């Protein structure tokens, strides 16, 4: 499934980011470690494609605020549910 989110100035999506104790945004795209690039949130929402094990694109878009599930079916992270992500999802929903 694809999800709607934001891409940081470092190039990674918002699911790869956490906030430190001081509130600073940190990219954890390198196996949980910082990617080493500076992070600054981008405001535009975009559809982030995902792929199955064979490398085929999964076309379904999950609703903003829903969780991306692991193979066991339990959500690990929740996608962004901001107004911009909701609006983009509503635009795509009739096509899905």
Phi and psi in degrees as a GROMACS rama.xvg file:
@    title "Ramachandran Plot"
@    xaxis  label "Phi"
@    yaxis  label "Psi"
@TYPE xy
-94.8374  160.437  UNK-2
-134.218  160.229  UNK-3
-102.688  131.533  UNK-4
-160.836  -160.747  UNK-5
-123.743  151.016  UNK-6
-108.156  135.634  UNK-7
-79.658  163.811  UNK-8
-61.0655  -22.2947  UNK-9
-76.1209  -11.5857  UNK-10
103.392  -13.478  UNK-11
-91.5567  156.67  UNK-12
-79.5978  167.478  UNK-13
-66.5198  -17.3533  UNK-14
-70.8315  -16.5452  UNK-15
-92.8734  12.6331  UNK-16
-123.679  144.343  UNK-17
-133.303  169.478  UNK-18
-107.212  138.371  UNK-19
-75.4142  176.24  UNK-20
-60.3852  -26.1946  UNK-21
-90.3024  0.12724  UNK-22
90.7445  0.746271  UNK-23
-76.1561  136.693  UNK-24
-77.2823  131.743  UNK-25
-125.417  131.771  UNK-26
-85.6615  131.529  UNK-27
-119.928  32.9072  UNK-28
-73.228  -17.7292  UNK-29
-94.682  75.0251  UNK-30
52.2951  41.7961  UNK-31
91.1903  -9.68662  UNK-32
-100.709  162.468  UNK-33
-62.9549  144.346  UNK-34
-78.2764  -13.1547  UNK-35
90.406  -5.37198  UNK-36
-98.5783  157.782  UNK-37
-74.1889  144.388  UNK-38
-107.313  133.323  UNK-39
-151.473  123.293  UNK-40
-63.0756  142.097  UNK-41
-100.231  144.785  UNK-42
-86.1389  -25.5744  UNK-43
-76.4617  136.902  UNK-44
-85.2476  150.059  UNK-45
-147.693  159.534  UNK-46
-83.9191  124.314  UNK-47
-100.787  112.278  UNK-48
-71.5763  152.44  UNK-49
-128.306  162.22  UNK-50
-132.229  151.115  UNK-51
-83.1998  -176.58  UNK-52
-62.5689  -24.2748  UNK-53
-88.1323  -0.971618  UNK-54
87.5496  9.82106  UNK-55
-86.1865  137.605  UNK-56
-68.1064  134.18  UNK-57
-93.3235  122.733  UNK-58
-84.8617  -24.2474  UNK-59
-65.8819  136.344  UNK-60
-105.535  124.278  UNK-61
-81.1423  151.188  UNK-62
-67.2239  143.329  UNK-63
-56.5561  137.324  UNK-64
91.7911  -13.9892  UNK-65
-77.6592  162.834  UNK-66
-94.3047  146.108  UNK-67
-83.0424  124.542  UNK-68
-90.9952  149.819  UNK-69
-86.1347  179.406  UNK-70
-62.5064  -24.3919  UNK-71
-80.5691  -9.10075  UNK-72
93.2538  -0.820553  UNK-73
-94.2759  133.453  UNK-74
-68.0867  133.79  UNK-75
-95.7063  -46.8291  UNK-76
-132.597  156.059  UNK-77
-106.736  141.776  UNK-78
-80.2677  164.112  UNK-79
-65.6854  137.575  UNK-80
-118.523  26.3996  UNK-81
-67.4347  168.435  UNK-82
-59.7016  -38.6449  UNK-83
-65.5537  -40.38  UNK-84
-68.6461  -39.6954  UNK-85
-61.6265  -43.5675  UNK-86
-63.4679  -42.972  UNK-87
-64.5141  -40.8889  UNK-88
-61.5409  -41.9507  UNK-89
-64.6666  -33.6906  UNK-90
-66.6293  -37.4276  UNK-91
-85.3023  -24.2711  UNK-92
-54.3745  -44.269  UNK-93
-61.5149  -29.2472  UNK-94
-80.1346  -19.9711  UNK-95
